[in-house]
Amino acid sequence: MLVMKVVKEGMCSYSDIKEGKIDYEDIINMNDYLTLKQDLEAEAIAIERKKNEQDR
């Protein structure tokens, strides 16, 4: 699943992984980045919703 997440997000190709151009540590780092990005986006949405509720 970790491998496909970075491939799906376009961070590398599956063939790069299969050919050894990307190692497991690279995949872990890319997944950590994607998780952080997702968390920050979710937090930004929550803040915006809260702001909109207060403006009503």
PQR file of N, CA, C, O and H, with PARSE charges and radii, in Angstrom:
ATOM      1  N   MET A   1       0.820  -1.182   0.000 -0.4000 1.5000
ATOM      2  CA  MET A   1       0.000   0.000   0.000 -0.0000 2.0000
ATOM      3  C   MET A   1       0.871   1.256   0.000  0.5500 1.7000
ATOM      4  O   MET A   1       0.554   2.226  -0.688 -0.5500 1.4000
ATOM      5  N   LEU A   2       1.956   1.247   0.757 -0.4000 1.5000
ATOM      6  CA  LEU A   2       2.838   2.410   0.792 -0.0000 2.0000
ATOM      7  C   LEU A   2       3.386   2.747  -0.589  0.5500 1.7000
ATOM      8  O   LEU A   2       3.494   3.913  -0.968 -0.5500 1.4000
ATOM      9  H   LEU A   2       2.214   0.459   1.315  0.4000 1.0000
ATOM     10  N   VAL A   3       3.725   1.709  -1.323 -0.4000 1.5000
ATOM     11  CA  VAL A   3       4.303   1.905  -2.654 -0.0000 2.0000
ATOM     12  C   VAL A   3       3.285   2.549  -3.572  0.5500 1.7000
ATOM     13  O   VAL A   3       3.606   3.503  -4.280 -0.5500 1.4000
ATOM     14  H   VAL A   3       3.638   0.761  -1.015  0.4000 1.0000
ATOM     15  N   MET A   4       2.088   2.052  -3.572 -0.4000 1.5000
ATOM     16  CA  MET A   4       1.083   2.538  -4.505 -0.0000 2.0000
ATOM     17  C   MET A   4       0.649   3.964  -4.192  0.5500 1.7000
ATOM     18  O   MET A   4       0.250   4.697  -5.097 -0.5500 1.4000
ATOM     19  H   MET A   4       1.827   1.277  -2.997  0.4000 1.0000
ATOM     20  N   LYS A   5       0.718   4.365  -2.945 -0.4000 1.5000
ATOM     21  CA  LYS A   5       0.334   5.732  -2.575 -0.0000 2.0000
ATOM     22  C   LYS A   5       1.239   6.742  -3.272  0.5500 1.7000
ATOM     23  O   LYS A   5       0.750   7.724  -3.831 -0.5500 1.4000
ATOM     24  H   LYS A   5       1.041   3.770  -2.210  0.4000 1.0000
ATOM     25  N   VAL A   6       2.542   6.516  -3.248 -0.4000 1.5000
ATOM     26  CA  VAL A   6       3.460   7.470  -3.881 -0.0000 2.0000
ATOM     27  C   VAL A   6       3.378   7.401  -5.402  0.5500 1.7000
ATOM     28  O   VAL A   6       3.559   8.411  -6.082 -0.5500 1.4000
ATOM     29  H   VAL A   6       2.939   5.719  -2.795  0.4000 1.0000
ATOM     30  N   VAL A   7       3.108   6.223  -5.930 -0.4000 1.5000
ATOM     31  CA  VAL A   7       2.927   6.087  -7.380 -0.0000 2.0000
ATOM     32  C   VAL A   7       1.659   6.819  -7.801  0.5500 1.7000
ATOM     33  O   VAL A   7       1.668   7.568  -8.778 -0.5500 1.4000
ATOM     34  H   VAL A   7       2.961   5.403  -5.377  0.4000 1.0000
ATOM     35  N   LYS A   8       0.570   6.605  -7.068 -0.4000 1.5000
ATOM     36  CA  LYS A   8      -0.715   7.246  -7.371 -0.0000 2.0000
ATOM     37  C   LYS A   8      -0.602   8.764  -7.328  0.5500 1.7000
ATOM     38  O   LYS A   8      -1.213   9.457  -8.141 -0.5500 1.4000
ATOM     39  H   LYS A   8       0.563   5.997  -6.274  0.4000 1.0000
ATOM     40  N   GLU A   9       0.174   9.278  -6.388 -0.4000 1.5000
ATOM     41  CA  GLU A   9       0.350  10.727  -6.257 -0.0000 2.0000
ATOM     42  C   GLU A   9       1.351  11.289  -7.267  0.5500 1.7000
ATOM     43  O   GLU A   9       1.570  12.500  -7.312 -0.5500 1.4000
ATOM     44  H   GLU A   9       0.671   8.715  -5.728  0.4000 1.0000
ATOM     45  N   GLY A  10       1.953  10.426  -8.068 -0.4000 1.5000
ATOM     46  CA  GLY A  10       2.859  10.871  -9.118 -0.0000 2.0000
ATOM     47  C   GLY A  10       4.255  11.237  -8.644  0.5500 1.7000
ATOM     48  O   GLY A  10       4.990  11.929  -9.349 -0.5500 1.4000
ATOM     49  H   GLY A  10       1.774   9.443  -8.031  0.4000 1.0000
ATOM     50  N   MET A  11       4.624  10.780  -7.458 -0.4000 1.5000
ATOM     51  CA  MET A  11       5.940  11.113  -6.925 -0.0000 2.0000
ATOM     52  C   MET A  11       7.047  10.271  -7.553  0.5500 1.7000
ATOM     53  O   MET A  11       8.214  10.663  -7.558 -0.5500 1.4000
ATOM     54  H   MET A  11       4.027  10.219  -6.886  0.4000 1.0000
ATOM     55  N   CYS A  12       6.666   9.115  -8.080 -0.4000 1.5000
ATOM     56  CA  CYS A  12       7.601   8.245  -8.793 -0.0000 2.0000
ATOM     57  C   CYS A  12       6.784   7.256  -9.602  0.5500 1.7000
ATOM     58  O   CYS A  12       5.571   7.150  -9.424 -0.5500 1.4000
ATOM     59  H   CYS A  12       5.718   8.797  -8.076  0.4000 1.0000
ATOM     60  N   SER A  13       7.433   6.548 -10.468 -0.4000 1.5000
ATOM     61  CA  SER A  13       6.720   5.530 -11.244 -0.0000 2.0000
ATOM     62  C   SER A  13       6.938   4.158 -10.605  0.5500 1.7000
ATOM     63  O   SER A  13       7.910   3.934  -9.884 -0.5500 1.4000
ATOM     64  H   SER A  13       8.418   6.634 -10.613  0.4000 1.0000
ATOM     65  N   TYR A  14       6.029   3.273 -10.884 -0.4000 1.5000
ATOM     66  CA  TYR A  14       6.156   1.912 -10.362 -0.0000 2.0000
ATOM     67  C   TYR A  14       7.406   1.242 -10.932  0.5500 1.7000
ATOM     68  O   TYR A  14       8.076   0.473 -10.243 -0.5500 1.4000
ATOM     69  H   TYR A  14       5.240   3.455 -11.470  0.4000 1.0000
ATOM     70  N   SER A  15       7.709   1.538 -12.183 -0.4000 1.5000
ATOM     71  CA  SER A  15       8.903   0.940 -12.795 -0.0000 2.0000
ATOM     72  C   SER A  15      10.185   1.429 -12.110  0.5500 1.7000
ATOM     73  O   SER A  15      11.154   0.677 -12.013 -0.5500 1.4000
ATOM     74  H   SER A  15       7.165   2.162 -12.743  0.4000 1.0000
ATOM     75  N   ASP A  16      10.201   2.694 -11.629 -0.4000 1.5000
ATOM     76  CA  ASP A  16      11.369   3.187 -10.879 -0.0000 2.0000
ATOM     77  C   ASP A  16      11.609   2.343  -9.629  0.5500 1.7000
ATOM     78  O   ASP A  16      12.749   2.037  -9.279 -0.5500 1.4000
ATOM     79  H   ASP A  16       9.414   3.306 -11.708  0.4000 1.0000
ATOM     80  N   ILE A  17      10.521   1.976  -8.968 -0.4000 1.5000
ATOM     81  CA  ILE A  17      10.637   1.147  -7.765 -0.0000 2.0000
ATOM     82  C   ILE A  17      11.107  -0.256  -8.140  0.5500 1.7000
ATOM     83  O   ILE A  17      12.020  -0.803  -7.522 -0.5500 1.4000
ATOM     84  H   ILE A  17       9.595   2.224  -9.253  0.4000 1.0000
ATOM     85  N   LYS A  18      10.477  -0.825  -9.154 -0.4000 1.5000
ATOM     86  CA  LYS A  18      10.835  -2.174  -9.582 -0.0000 2.0000
ATOM     87  C   LYS A  18      12.288  -2.261 -10.043  0.5500 1.7000
ATOM     88  O   LYS A  18      12.944  -3.283  -9.843 -0.5500 1.4000
ATOM     89  H   LYS A  18       9.735  -0.380  -9.657  0.4000 1.0000
ATOM     90  N   GLU A  19      12.793  -1.185 -10.662 -0.4000 1.5000
ATOM     91  CA  GLU A  19      14.170  -1.167 -11.172 -0.0000 2.0000
ATOM     92  C   GLU A  19      15.185  -0.798 -10.101  0.5500 1.7000
ATOM     93  O   GLU A  19      16.387  -0.782 -10.367 -0.5500 1.4000
ATOM     94  H   GLU A  19      12.261  -0.355 -10.825  0.4000 1.0000
ATOM     95  N   GLY A  20      14.713  -0.499  -8.888 -0.4000 1.5000
ATOM     96  CA  GLY A  20      15.616  -0.185  -7.789 -0.0000 2.0000
ATOM     97  C   GLY A  20      16.094   1.254  -7.757  0.5500 1.7000
ATOM     98  O   GLY A  20      17.009   1.579  -7.000 -0.5500 1.4000
ATOM     99  H   GLY A  20      13.737  -0.512  -8.672  0.4000 1.0000
ATOM    100  N   LYS A  21      15.498   2.122  -8.558 -0.4000 1.5000
ATOM    101  CA  LYS A  21      15.884   3.536  -8.556 -0.0000 2.0000
ATOM    102  C   LYS A  21      15.384   4.238  -7.291  0.5500 1.7000
ATOM    103  O   LYS A  21      15.943   5.249  -6.867 -0.5500 1.4000
ATOM    104  H   LYS A  21      14.755   1.858  -9.173  0.4000 1.0000
ATOM    105  N   ILE A  22      14.335   3.691  -6.704 -0.4000 1.5000
ATOM    106  CA  ILE A  22      13.747   4.220  -5.472 -0.0000 2.0000
ATOM    107  C   ILE A  22      13.835   3.106  -4.435  0.5500 1.7000
ATOM    108  O   ILE A  22      13.399   1.983  -4.687 -0.5500 1.4000
ATOM    109  H   ILE A  22      13.881   2.870  -7.049  0.4000 1.0000
ATOM    110  N   ASP A  23      14.401   3.419  -3.262 -0.4000 1.5000
ATOM    111  CA  ASP A  23      14.485   2.377  -2.235 -0.0000 2.0000
ATOM    112  C   ASP A  23      13.405   2.569  -1.175  0.5500 1.7000
ATOM    113  O   ASP A  23      12.648   3.539  -1.212 -0.5500 1.4000
ATOM    114  H   ASP A  23      14.755   4.331  -3.057  0.4000 1.0000
ATOM    115  N   TYR A  24      13.345   1.640  -0.239 -0.4000 1.5000
ATOM    116  CA  TYR A  24      12.293   1.645   0.771 -0.0000 2.0000
ATOM    117  C   TYR A  24      12.331   2.918   1.618  0.5500 1.7000
ATOM    118  O   TYR A  24      11.280   3.451   1.975 -0.5500 1.4000
ATOM    119  H   TYR A  24      13.959   0.851  -0.209  0.4000 1.0000
ATOM    120  N   GLU A  25      13.504   3.399   1.935 -0.4000 1.5000
ATOM    121  CA  GLU A  25      13.618   4.630   2.727 -0.0000 2.0000
ATOM    122  C   GLU A  25      13.013   5.814   1.977  0.5500 1.7000
ATOM    123  O   GLU A  25      12.342   6.653   2.579 -0.5500 1.4000
ATOM    124  H   GLU A  25      14.357   2.966   1.645  0.4000 1.0000
ATOM    125  N   ASP A  26      13.247   5.885   0.669 -0.4000 1.5000
ATOM    126  CA  ASP A  26      12.644   6.941  -0.144 -0.0000 2.0000
ATOM    127  C   ASP A  26      11.117   6.859  -0.084  0.5500 1.7000
ATOM    128  O   ASP A  26      10.434   7.874   0.053 -0.5500 1.4000
ATOM    129  H   ASP A  26      13.791   5.203   0.181  0.4000 1.0000
ATOM    130  N   ILE A  27      10.600   5.645  -0.188 -0.4000 1.5000
ATOM    131  CA  ILE A  27       9.148   5.448  -0.160 -0.0000 2.0000
ATOM    132  C   ILE A  27       8.579   5.892   1.187  0.5500 1.7000
ATOM    133  O   ILE A  27       7.540   6.550   1.240 -0.5500 1.4000
ATOM    134  H   ILE A  27      11.156   4.821  -0.299  0.4000 1.0000
ATOM    135  N   ILE A  28       9.257   5.532   2.267 -0.4000 1.5000
ATOM    136  CA  ILE A  28       8.819   5.943   3.605 -0.0000 2.0000
ATOM    137  C   ILE A  28       8.820   7.462   3.720  0.5500 1.7000
ATOM    138  O   ILE A  28       7.858   8.040   4.226 -0.5500 1.4000
ATOM    139  H   ILE A  28      10.101   4.997   2.224  0.4000 1.0000
ATOM    140  N   ASN A  29       9.879   8.118   3.259 -0.4000 1.5000
ATOM    141  CA  ASN A  29       9.949   9.579   3.320 -0.0000 2.0000
ATOM    142  C   ASN A  29       8.838  10.236   2.511  0.5500 1.7000
ATOM    143  O   ASN A  29       8.234  11.209   2.961 -0.5500 1.4000
ATOM    144  H   ASN A  29      10.661   7.648   2.848  0.4000 1.0000
ATOM    145  N   MET A  30       8.567   9.711   1.322 -0.4000 1.5000
ATOM    146  CA  MET A  30       7.502  10.269   0.492 -0.0000 2.0000
ATOM    147  C   MET A  30       6.143  10.067   1.156  0.5500 1.7000
ATOM    148  O   MET A  30       5.295  10.958   1.118 -0.5500 1.4000
ATOM    149  H   MET A  30       9.058   8.921   0.956  0.4000 1.0000
ATOM    150  N   ASN A  31       5.933   8.902   1.761 -0.4000 1.5000
ATOM    151  CA  ASN A  31       4.678   8.649   2.466 -0.0000 2.0000
ATOM    152  C   ASN A  31       4.521   9.555   3.680  0.5500 1.7000
ATOM    153  O   ASN A  31       3.422  10.038   3.951 -0.5500 1.4000
ATOM    154  H   ASN A  31       6.622   8.178   1.792  0.4000 1.0000
ATOM    155  N   ASP A  32       5.588   9.788   4.403 -0.4000 1.5000
ATOM    156  CA  ASP A  32       5.538  10.718   5.535 -0.0000 2.0000
ATOM    157  C   ASP A  32       5.128  12.106   5.063  0.5500 1.7000
ATOM    158  O   ASP A  32       4.304  12.767   5.696 -0.5500 1.4000
ATOM    159  H   ASP A  32       6.481   9.396   4.183  0.4000 1.0000
ATOM    160  N   TYR A  33       5.707  12.545   3.947 -0.4000 1.5000
ATOM    161  CA  TYR A  33       5.359  13.843   3.388 -0.0000 2.0000
ATOM    162  C   TYR A  33       3.879  13.893   3.010  0.5500 1.7000
ATOM    163  O   TYR A  33       3.187  14.862   3.325 -0.5500 1.4000
ATOM    164  H   TYR A  33       6.375  12.008   3.433  0.4000 1.0000
ATOM    165  N   LEU A  34       3.397  12.848   2.335 -0.4000 1.5000
ATOM    166  CA  LEU A  34       1.995  12.828   1.907 -0.0000 2.0000
ATOM    167  C   LEU A  34       1.046  12.831   3.101  0.5500 1.7000
ATOM    168  O   LEU A  34       0.001  13.480   3.062 -0.5500 1.4000
ATOM    169  H   LEU A  34       3.959  12.061   2.079  0.4000 1.0000
ATOM    170  N   THR A  35       1.401  12.116   4.151 -0.4000 1.5000
ATOM    171  CA  THR A  35       0.577  12.095   5.357 -0.0000 2.0000
ATOM    172  C   THR A  35       0.546  13.474   6.006  0.5500 1.7000
ATOM    173  O   THR A  35      -0.519  13.947   6.403 -0.5500 1.4000
ATOM    174  H   THR A  35       2.250  11.588   4.183  0.4000 1.0000
ATOM    175  N   LEU A  36       1.689  14.113   6.116 -0.4000 1.5000
ATOM    176  CA  LEU A  36       1.753  15.461   6.680 -0.0000 2.0000
ATOM    177  C   LEU A  36       0.937  16.435   5.849  0.5500 1.7000
ATOM    178  O   LEU A  36       0.185  17.242   6.396 -0.5500 1.4000
ATOM    179  H   LEU A  36       2.554  13.729   5.793  0.4000 1.0000
ATOM    180  N   LYS A  37       1.078  16.367   4.544 -0.4000 1.5000
ATOM    181  CA  LYS A  37       0.320  17.240   3.646 -0.0000 2.0000
ATOM    182  C   LYS A  37      -1.179  17.048   3.836  0.5500 1.7000
ATOM    183  O   LYS A  37      -1.931  18.020   3.906 -0.5500 1.4000
ATOM    184  H   LYS A  37       1.689  15.711   4.099  0.4000 1.0000
ATOM    185  N   GLN A  38      -1.608  15.803   3.918 -0.4000 1.5000
ATOM    186  CA  GLN A  38      -3.018  15.493   4.115 -0.0000 2.0000
ATOM    187  C   GLN A  38      -3.512  16.035   5.460  0.5500 1.7000
ATOM    188  O   GLN A  38      -4.601  16.602   5.541 -0.5500 1.4000
ATOM    189  H   GLN A  38      -0.997  15.013   3.861  0.4000 1.0000
ATOM    190  N   ASP A  39      -2.717  15.861   6.503 -0.4000 1.5000
ATOM    191  CA  ASP A  39      -3.094  16.363   7.824 -0.0000 2.0000
ATOM    192  C   ASP A  39      -3.217  17.884   7.829  0.5500 1.7000
ATOM    193  O   ASP A  39      -4.160  18.430   8.403 -0.5500 1.4000
ATOM    194  H   ASP A  39      -1.832  15.400   6.437  0.4000 1.0000
ATOM    195  N   LEU A  40      -2.274  18.563   7.197 -0.4000 1.5000
ATOM    196  CA  LEU A  40      -2.313  20.028   7.153 -0.0000 2.0000
ATOM    197  C   LEU A  40      -3.498  20.532   6.335  0.5500 1.7000
ATOM    198  O   LEU A  40      -4.119  21.534   6.691 -0.5500 1.4000
ATOM    199  H   LEU A  40      -1.509  18.120   6.732  0.4000 1.0000
ATOM    200  N   GLU A  41      -3.811  19.846   5.249 -0.4000 1.5000
ATOM    201  CA  GLU A  41      -4.973  20.230   4.448 -0.0000 2.0000
ATOM    202  C   GLU A  41      -6.267  20.053   5.241  0.5500 1.7000
ATOM    203  O   GLU A  41      -7.150  20.909   5.189 -0.5500 1.4000
ATOM    204  H   GLU A  41      -3.307  19.032   4.960  0.4000 1.0000
ATOM    205  N   ALA A  42      -6.380  18.951   5.971 -0.4000 1.5000
ATOM    206  CA  ALA A  42      -7.562  18.706   6.796 -0.0000 2.0000
ATOM    207  C   ALA A  42      -7.686  19.763   7.894  0.5500 1.7000
ATOM    208  O   ALA A  42      -8.786  20.228   8.193 -0.5500 1.4000
ATOM    209  H   ALA A  42      -5.663  18.256   6.013  0.4000 1.0000
ATOM    210  N   GLU A  43      -6.564  20.137   8.487 -0.4000 1.5000
ATOM    211  CA  GLU A  43      -6.575  21.168   9.523 -0.0000 2.0000
ATOM    212  C   GLU A  43      -6.990  22.520   8.944  0.5500 1.7000
ATOM    213  O   GLU A  43      -7.753  23.255   9.571 -0.5500 1.4000
ATOM    214  H   GLU A  43      -5.670  19.760   8.244  0.4000 1.0000
ATOM    215  N   ALA A  44      -6.496  22.846   7.761 -0.4000 1.5000
ATOM    216  CA  ALA A  44      -6.861  24.104   7.116 -0.0000 2.0000
ATOM    217  C   ALA A  44      -8.356  24.150   6.811  0.5500 1.7000
ATOM    218  O   ALA A  44      -8.988  25.195   6.967 -0.5500 1.4000
ATOM    219  H   ALA A  44      -5.877  22.248   7.252  0.4000 1.0000
ATOM    220  N   ILE A  45      -8.920  23.033   6.383 -0.4000 1.5000
ATOM    221  CA  ILE A  45     -10.356  22.968   6.103 -0.0000 2.0000
ATOM    222  C   ILE A  45     -11.148  23.159   7.390  0.5500 1.7000
ATOM    223  O   ILE A  45     -12.147  23.879   7.408 -0.5500 1.4000
ATOM    224  H   ILE A  45      -8.407  22.184   6.256  0.4000 1.0000
ATOM    225  N   ALA A  46     -10.706  22.519   8.459 -0.4000 1.5000
ATOM    226  CA  ALA A  46     -11.391  22.651   9.750 -0.0000 2.0000
ATOM    227  C   ALA A  46     -11.349  24.092  10.245  0.5500 1.7000
ATOM    228  O   ALA A  46     -12.346  24.598  10.761 -0.5500 1.4000
ATOM    229  H   ALA A  46      -9.895  21.934   8.444  0.4000 1.0000
ATOM    230  N   ILE A  47     -10.223  24.747  10.096 -0.4000 1.5000
ATOM    231  CA  ILE A  47     -10.087  26.148  10.515 -0.0000 2.0000
ATOM    232  C   ILE A  47     -11.005  27.031   9.688  0.5500 1.7000
ATOM    233  O   ILE A  47     -11.661  27.924  10.226 -0.5500 1.4000
ATOM    234  H   ILE A  47      -9.413  24.336   9.677  0.4000 1.0000
ATOM    235  N   GLU A  48     -11.057  26.789   8.394 -0.4000 1.5000
ATOM    236  CA  GLU A  48     -11.922  27.588   7.509 -0.0000 2.0000
ATOM    237  C   GLU A  48     -13.395  27.392   7.872  0.5500 1.7000
ATOM    238  O   GLU A  48     -14.162  28.354   7.904 -0.5500 1.4000
ATOM    239  H   GLU A  48     -10.525  26.064   7.957  0.4000 1.0000
ATOM    240  N   ARG A  49     -13.783  26.155   8.143 -0.4000 1.5000
ATOM    241  CA  ARG A  49     -15.175  25.891   8.537 -0.0000 2.0000
ATOM    242  C   ARG A  49     -15.524  26.601   9.835  0.5500 1.7000
ATOM    243  O   ARG A  49     -16.595  27.193   9.963 -0.5500 1.4000
ATOM    244  H   ARG A  49     -13.159  25.374   8.117  0.4000 1.0000
ATOM    245  N   LYS A  50     -14.604  26.536  10.801 -0.4000 1.5000
ATOM    246  CA  LYS A  50     -14.841  27.188  12.081 -0.0000 2.0000
ATOM    247  C   LYS A  50     -14.966  28.705  11.894  0.5500 1.7000
ATOM    248  O   LYS A  50     -15.816  29.346  12.512 -0.5500 1.4000
ATOM    249  H   LYS A  50     -13.734  26.055  10.697  0.4000 1.0000
ATOM    250  N   LYS A  51     -14.119  29.261  11.045 -0.4000 1.5000
ATOM    251  CA  LYS A  51     -14.166  30.691  10.763 -0.0000 2.0000
ATOM    252  C   LYS A  51     -15.508  31.059  10.126  0.5500 1.7000
ATOM    253  O   LYS A  51     -16.119  32.061  10.496 -0.5500 1.4000
ATOM    254  H   LYS A  51     -13.429  28.740  10.543  0.4000 1.0000
ATOM    255  N   ASN A  52     -15.957  30.256   9.181 -0.4000 1.5000
ATOM    256  CA  ASN A  52     -17.231  30.516   8.511 -0.0000 2.0000
ATOM    257  C   ASN A  52     -18.407  30.421   9.465  0.5500 1.7000
ATOM    258  O   ASN A  52     -19.363  31.188   9.353 -0.5500 1.4000
ATOM    259  H   ASN A  52     -15.460  29.441   8.881  0.4000 1.0000
ATOM    260  N   GLU A  53     -18.344  29.484  10.406 -0.4000 1.5000
ATOM    261  CA  GLU A  53     -19.402  29.346  11.396 -0.0000 2.0000
ATOM    262  C   GLU A  53     -19.440  30.560  12.317  0.5500 1.7000
ATOM    263  O   GLU A  53     -20.521  31.000  12.710 -0.5500 1.4000
ATOM    264  H   GLU A  53     -17.567  28.861  10.497  0.4000 1.0000
ATOM    265  N   GLN A  54     -18.291  31.101  12.664 -0.4000 1.5000
ATOM    266  CA  GLN A  54     -18.229  32.265  13.540 -0.0000 2.0000
ATOM    267  C   GLN A  54     -18.717  33.526  12.844  0.5500 1.7000
ATOM    268  O   GLN A  54     -19.213  34.447  13.493 -0.5500 1.4000
ATOM    269  H   GLN A  54     -17.413  30.744  12.344  0.4000 1.0000
ATOM    270  N   ASP A  55     -18.579  33.569  11.533 -0.4000 1.5000
ATOM    271  CA  ASP A  55     -18.978  34.742  10.760 -0.0000 2.0000
ATOM    272  C   ASP A  55     -20.497  34.829  10.568  0.5500 1.7000
ATOM    273  O   ASP A  55     -21.013  35.872  10.166 -0.5500 1.4000
ATOM    274  H   ASP A  55     -18.177  32.821  11.005  0.4000 1.0000
ATOM    275  N   ARG A  56     -21.202  33.747  10.851 -0.4000 1.5000
ATOM    276  CA  ARG A  56     -22.656  33.737  10.659 -0.0000 2.0000
ATOM    277  C   ARG A  56     -23.371  34.530  11.685  0.5500 1.7000
ATOM    278  O   ARG A  56     -24.598  34.616  11.655 -0.5500 1.4000
ATOM    279  H   ARG A  56     -20.783  32.900  11.178  0.4000 1.0000
TER
END
